């Protein structure tokens, strides 16, 4: 029975190439492996062990596969195969920044809520200039809770307003907001007008300022967000429903008409810069039609340190100011951004 020469030639070819050096062996064998046709692939292996014949056409290596696209949401939320399996690893969530200078066009000297016992008798001595700080982290608690999908995350965001320039009242922290979240993330894969839908997120969200009466403010929400990306853009559309509080425990019964019933977050990254725009609205008309706009811009300074500019306009820059409308301007530095 005739036996193919290739069967015996291949070990000899490998030894010959290894003697020539690892670079030659790798290049030649890799080029042959990329040929799909069996006869041409065997001929390629045969030629590797023979002296080069000028009449033979050169074997062109197959083009390298393009690298996978850099997915902003895939990396941030560990959606893709190479990111899986990392449980209880601390990850950035929202931007982490220090704004040493923020200015309010209309400081809230007398915060109040329509709930009984939630109004100050005397105005506060609040300065228009202060500092603002934010930290925000998340971690994955569990993976693939429903078949091969469904990741459970925990996130925490804390933001503080510090009257550091107000020596007359001993430079106190005016307001600190706490926002823990429990999130169930469901990976998706759909296309919509050029956008790639990466995941849905169902979350239980608590937000409060941890203060006693008459300045206590808090609420609980169930949120559902759709998260999409398109190149260096990401989009999050997030409606929510406030969980009612009965028994006279509601610090702010009208909060949804000010802090809204949904928001939209658009983020663009290019180079070392990031621009984010947040739009929030009450989803009501007439007197209850209220909302807010926040724009953040970050630019590189050195290494991972970025300059950070912030502008907020509308209701609810903080929990204590949920029903207070003003413009706020901030300047500082960020250590972490969205991506």
C-alpha positions as CSV (number, residue, x, y, z in Angstrom):
1,X,0.0,0.0,0.0
2,X,1.6,3.4,-1.0
3,X,2.3,5.6,2.0
4,X,2.3,9.4,1.8
5,X,5.7,10.9,1.9
6,X,4.3,13.6,4.2
7,X,3.7,11.1,6.9
8,X,7.5,10.4,7.3
9,X,8.6,13.9,6.2
10,X,6.8,15.8,8.9
11,X,9.1,14.6,11.8
12,X,12.1,15.3,9.7
13,X,10.8,18.7,8.8
14,X,10.3,19.6,12.5
15,X,13.8,18.5,13.4
16,X,15.3,20.4,10.5
17,X,13.4,23.6,11.4
18,X,14.3,23.3,15.1
19,X,17.9,23.0,14.2
20,X,17.6,26.2,12.1
21,X,16.3,28.0,15.2
22,X,13.0,28.5,17.0
23,X,12.1,31.5,14.9
24,X,12.3,29.7,11.6
25,X,10.4,26.7,13.0
26,X,7.6,28.8,14.4
27,X,7.2,30.9,11.2
28,X,7.2,27.9,8.8
29,X,4.9,25.6,10.8
30,X,2.5,28.4,11.7
31,X,2.2,29.4,8.0
32,X,1.4,25.8,7.0
33,X,-1.2,25.4,9.8
34,X,-3.2,28.4,8.4
35,X,-3.8,26.6,5.0
36,X,-7.3,25.2,5.0
37,X,-7.0,22.9,2.0
38,X,-5.6,19.5,3.0
39,X,-3.5,18.9,-0.1
40,X,-1.9,22.4,-0.1
41,X,-1.2,22.1,3.6
42,X,0.6,18.8,3.2
43,X,2.5,20.2,0.3
44,X,3.6,23.1,2.5
45,X,4.9,20.7,5.1
46,X,6.8,18.8,2.4
47,X,8.4,22.0,1.1
48,X,9.6,22.9,4.5
49,X,12.0,20.0,4.5
50,X,13.4,20.6,1.0
51,X,15.8,23.2,-0.4
52,X,14.0,26.2,-1.7
53,X,13.1,26.0,-5.4
54,X,13.0,29.4,-7.1
55,X,10.1,28.0,-9.2
56,X,7.9,27.3,-6.2
57,X,5.5,30.1,-5.3
58,X,6.1,31.5,-1.8
59,X,3.7,30.4,0.9
60,X,2.0,33.4,2.2
61,X,1.1,33.4,5.9
62,X,-2.5,33.7,6.7
63,X,-3.5,37.2,7.9
64,X,-3.6,37.6,11.7
65,X,-7.1,37.6,13.2
66,X,-8.0,41.2,14.3
67,X,-8.0,41.7,18.1
68,X,-11.4,41.7,19.7
69,X,-12.9,45.2,20.1
70,X,-12.3,46.9,23.5
71,X,-15.7,46.7,25.2
72,X,-16.2,49.4,27.8
73,X,-19.2,47.7,29.5
74,X,-17.7,44.2,29.0
75,X,-14.6,45.2,31.0
76,X,-16.4,47.3,33.6
77,X,-19.0,44.6,34.4
78,X,-17.0,41.4,33.5
79,X,-19.4,40.4,30.8
80,X,-17.0,38.6,28.4
81,X,-15.3,35.2,28.7
82,X,-11.9,36.5,29.6
83,X,-13.4,38.5,32.5
84,X,-15.5,35.8,34.2
85,X,-14.8,34.0,37.5
86,X,-13.7,37.0,39.5
87,X,-15.8,36.9,42.6
88,X,-15.4,39.4,45.5
89,X,-12.9,41.5,43.6
90,X,-13.3,45.3,44.4
91,X,-14.0,47.2,41.2
92,X,-14.6,50.9,40.4
93,X,-18.2,51.9,39.9
94,X,-19.0,55.6,39.5
95,X,-16.3,58.2,39.3
96,X,-14.1,58.7,42.4
97,X,-13.1,62.4,42.7
98,X,-12.2,65.3,45.0
99,X,-13.5,68.7,44.0
100,X,-11.7,71.2,46.3
101,X,-13.8,74.0,44.8
102,X,-17.6,73.9,44.2
103,X,-19.8,76.9,44.0
104,X,-23.6,77.1,44.4
105,X,-25.5,79.9,42.8
106,X,-28.2,79.5,45.5
107,X,-27.2,77.8,48.8
108,X,-30.1,76.1,50.6
109,X,-30.1,78.0,53.9
110,X,-33.4,76.5,55.2
111,X,-33.9,72.9,53.9
112,X,-37.4,71.6,54.5
113,X,-39.7,68.7,53.7
114,X,-43.5,68.5,53.9
115,X,-43.3,65.6,56.3
116,X,-44.2,66.7,59.9
117,X,-41.1,67.8,61.9
118,X,-38.8,68.0,58.8
119,X,-38.4,71.8,58.6
120,X,-35.8,74.0,60.3
121,X,-37.0,76.9,62.5
122,X,-34.0,79.0,61.8
123,X,-31.8,79.4,58.7
124,X,-28.4,77.8,58.5
125,X,-25.2,79.8,57.9
126,X,-24.3,78.0,54.7
127,X,-21.5,79.3,52.4
128,X,-21.8,79.2,48.6
129,X,-18.3,77.7,48.3
130,X,-17.4,74.3,49.6
131,X,-15.6,71.0,48.6
132,X,-17.2,67.9,47.3
133,X,-15.9,64.3,47.5
134,X,-17.2,61.0,46.0
135,X,-16.1,57.4,46.4
136,X,-17.8,54.6,44.5
137,X,-17.0,50.8,44.4
138,X,-18.6,47.6,43.5
139,X,-18.0,43.8,43.7
140,X,-19.5,40.7,42.2
141,X,-21.0,38.4,44.8
142,X,-22.0,35.5,42.6
143,X,-22.0,34.4,38.9
144,X,-24.5,32.6,36.7
145,X,-27.3,32.2,39.2
146,X,-29.8,31.2,36.5
147,X,-28.2,28.7,34.1
148,X,-25.3,30.5,32.5
149,X,-26.5,34.0,33.1
150,X,-27.4,36.3,36.0
151,X,-24.6,37.9,38.1
152,X,-25.2,39.4,41.5
153,X,-23.3,42.6,42.3
154,X,-23.1,44.9,45.3
155,X,-22.3,48.6,44.9
156,X,-21.7,51.5,47.3
157,X,-21.5,55.2,46.5
158,X,-20.8,58.0,49.0
159,X,-20.7,61.7,48.3
160,X,-20.0,64.5,50.8
161,X,-20.3,68.3,50.7
162,X,-17.7,69.9,53.0
163,X,-18.0,73.5,54.2
164,X,-14.2,73.7,54.3
165,X,-14.1,77.5,53.7
166,X,-16.7,78.3,56.3
167,X,-14.6,78.9,59.4
168,X,-17.5,80.7,61.2
169,X,-19.2,77.3,61.8
170,X,-16.1,75.2,62.3
171,X,-15.9,73.9,58.7
172,X,-18.4,71.0,59.0
173,X,-19.5,68.4,56.5
174,X,-22.8,69.9,55.4
175,X,-24.2,66.7,53.8
176,X,-23.1,63.1,53.1
177,X,-25.2,60.8,51.0
178,X,-25.0,57.0,51.3
179,X,-26.2,54.8,48.4
180,X,-25.8,51.0,48.7
181,X,-27.2,48.9,45.9
182,X,-27.9,45.2,45.3
183,X,-27.9,44.5,41.6
184,X,-28.9,41.5,39.4
185,X,-27.2,41.8,36.0
186,X,-28.5,39.8,33.0
187,X,-26.2,39.7,30.0
188,X,-27.8,40.5,26.6
189,X,-26.7,40.6,23.0
190,X,-28.9,42.6,20.7
191,X,-28.5,45.5,18.2
192,X,-30.6,48.6,18.2
193,X,-29.9,51.5,15.7
194,X,-26.2,50.8,15.7
195,X,-26.0,50.2,19.5
196,X,-25.1,46.9,21.1
197,X,-27.2,46.0,24.1
198,X,-24.9,44.4,26.6
199,X,-26.9,43.9,29.8
200,X,-30.0,44.6,31.8
201,X,-29.7,45.5,35.5
202,X,-32.4,45.0,38.1
203,X,-31.4,46.6,41.4
204,X,-32.6,47.4,44.9
205,X,-31.3,50.9,45.8
206,X,-31.3,52.8,49.1
207,X,-30.3,56.4,49.4
208,X,-30.1,58.5,52.6
209,X,-28.2,61.1,54.4
210,X,-28.0,59.4,57.7
211,X,-29.2,62.4,59.7
212,X,-31.7,62.9,62.5
213,X,-34.8,65.1,62.4
214,X,-35.5,67.6,61.1
215,X,-32.8,67.0,58.4
216,X,-33.3,63.3,57.8
217,X,-33.9,62.3,54.1
218,X,-34.2,58.9,52.6
219,X,-35.9,56.6,50.0
220,X,-35.8,53.1,48.6
221,X,-36.2,52.2,44.9
222,X,-36.4,49.3,42.5
223,X,-34.5,50.2,39.4
224,X,-34.3,48.6,35.9
225,X,-31.6,49.7,33.5
226,X,-30.8,48.9,29.9
227,X,-27.1,49.4,29.1
228,X,-25.8,49.7,25.6
229,X,-22.5,50.6,23.9
230,X,-21.3,51.8,20.5
231,X,-17.5,52.1,20.1
232,X,-16.4,54.6,22.7
233,X,-19.9,55.5,23.8
234,X,-22.1,53.9,26.5
235,X,-25.7,54.6,27.2
236,X,-27.8,53.7,30.3
237,X,-31.5,54.2,30.4
238,X,-32.8,53.7,34.0
239,X,-36.4,54.0,35.1
240,X,-37.3,53.3,38.8
241,X,-40.2,52.8,41.1
242,X,-40.1,54.2,44.7
243,X,-41.0,51.7,47.4
244,X,-43.7,53.3,49.5
245,X,-43.0,54.0,53.2
246,X,-46.0,53.9,55.5
247,X,-46.7,54.5,59.1
248,X,-45.6,58.1,59.1
249,X,-42.0,57.2,58.5
250,X,-41.6,59.0,55.2
251,X,-39.0,61.7,55.4
252,X,-39.9,63.2,52.0
253,X,-43.2,62.1,50.6
254,X,-42.9,64.2,47.4
255,X,-39.3,63.2,46.6
256,X,-40.2,61.4,43.3
257,X,-41.6,64.7,41.9
258,X,-38.1,66.3,42.4
259,X,-35.5,63.6,42.2
260,X,-37.5,62.0,39.4
261,X,-38.6,58.5,38.2
262,X,-35.8,57.8,35.8
263,X,-32.6,59.0,34.3
264,X,-30.4,58.7,31.2
265,X,-26.6,58.5,31.4
266,X,-24.5,59.0,28.3
267,X,-20.7,58.6,28.5
268,X,-18.0,59.2,25.8
269,X,-14.4,58.2,26.1
270,X,-11.6,59.3,23.8
271,X,-7.9,59.1,24.5
272,X,-7.5,59.9,28.2
273,X,-10.6,62.1,28.3
274,X,-14.2,61.3,29.3
275,X,-17.4,63.2,29.0
276,X,-20.6,62.1,30.8
277,X,-24.1,63.6,30.7
278,X,-26.9,62.7,33.1
279,X,-30.5,63.7,32.5
280,X,-33.1,63.1,35.2
281,X,-36.9,63.8,35.1
282,X,-40.0,63.3,37.2
283,X,-41.9,62.0,34.2
284,X,-44.8,64.2,35.1
285,X,-46.2,67.4,33.5
286,X,-47.4,70.7,34.8
287,X,-46.2,71.8,38.2
288,X,-44.6,68.4,38.9
289,X,-42.4,68.5,35.7
290,X,-39.0,68.8,37.3
291,X,-35.6,67.4,36.6
292,X,-31.8,67.9,36.6
293,X,-28.8,67.9,34.2
294,X,-25.3,67.0,35.2
295,X,-22.2,67.2,32.9
296,X,-18.8,65.9,34.0
297,X,-15.6,66.3,31.9
298,X,-12.3,64.6,32.9
299,X,-9.0,65.1,31.2
300,X,-5.5,63.6,31.9
301,X,-3.0,65.3,34.1
302,X,-0.4,62.6,35.0
303,X,-0.7,58.8,35.0
304,X,-4.2,57.9,36.2
305,X,-4.8,61.3,37.7
306,X,-7.2,63.5,35.8
307,X,-8.6,66.9,36.1
308,X,-12.4,66.9,36.7
309,X,-15.0,69.6,35.9
310,X,-18.6,69.3,37.0
311,X,-21.8,71.3,36.3
312,X,-25.2,70.5,37.9
313,X,-28.4,72.3,37.2
314,X,-31.8,71.5,38.6
315,X,-33.3,69.8,41.7
316,X,-31.6,67.4,44.0
317,X,-27.9,67.8,43.8
318,X,-27.9,66.2,47.2
319,X,-30.6,64.5,49.4
320,X,-31.0,67.5,51.7
321,X,-31.5,69.7,48.6
322,X,-33.9,67.3,46.9
323,X,-36.6,70.0,46.5
324,X,-34.2,72.9,46.1
325,X,-33.2,74.2,42.6
326,X,-29.8,75.7,41.9
327,X,-26.7,75.6,39.7
328,X,-23.5,74.0,41.0
329,X,-20.0,74.3,39.5
330,X,-17.1,72.1,40.6
331,X,-13.4,71.9,39.8
332,X,-10.9,69.2,41.0
333,X,-9.3,65.9,40.3
334,X,-10.5,62.3,39.8
335,X,-8.7,59.1,40.5
336,X,-11.2,56.8,38.7
337,X,-13.7,57.6,36.0
338,X,-16.5,55.5,34.5
339,X,-14.1,53.5,32.3
